[in-house]
């Protein structure tokens, strides 16, 4: 079976400065195994932001914190590569 390499971007809607709830960036299709190779989080605001990255496993019905309450300074970027 062929592998597919995808690039996904979350636009955040019209307001990048307020996150009122979790945002799903990628959902694996049914009967598909997905591997996240890496991701980038950037702070485009004029102040500090706090971010949390969670992974939800629907088979186990479990959410795991990958990163929790990470502070990013103005104009900074966090890259996670596996």
PyMOL commands that set and color helices and strands:
alter all, ss='L'
color gray80, all
select strands_A, chain A and resi 38-42+49-57+62-72+77-81
alter strands_A, ss='S'
color yellow, strands_A
deselect
rebuild
show_as cartoon
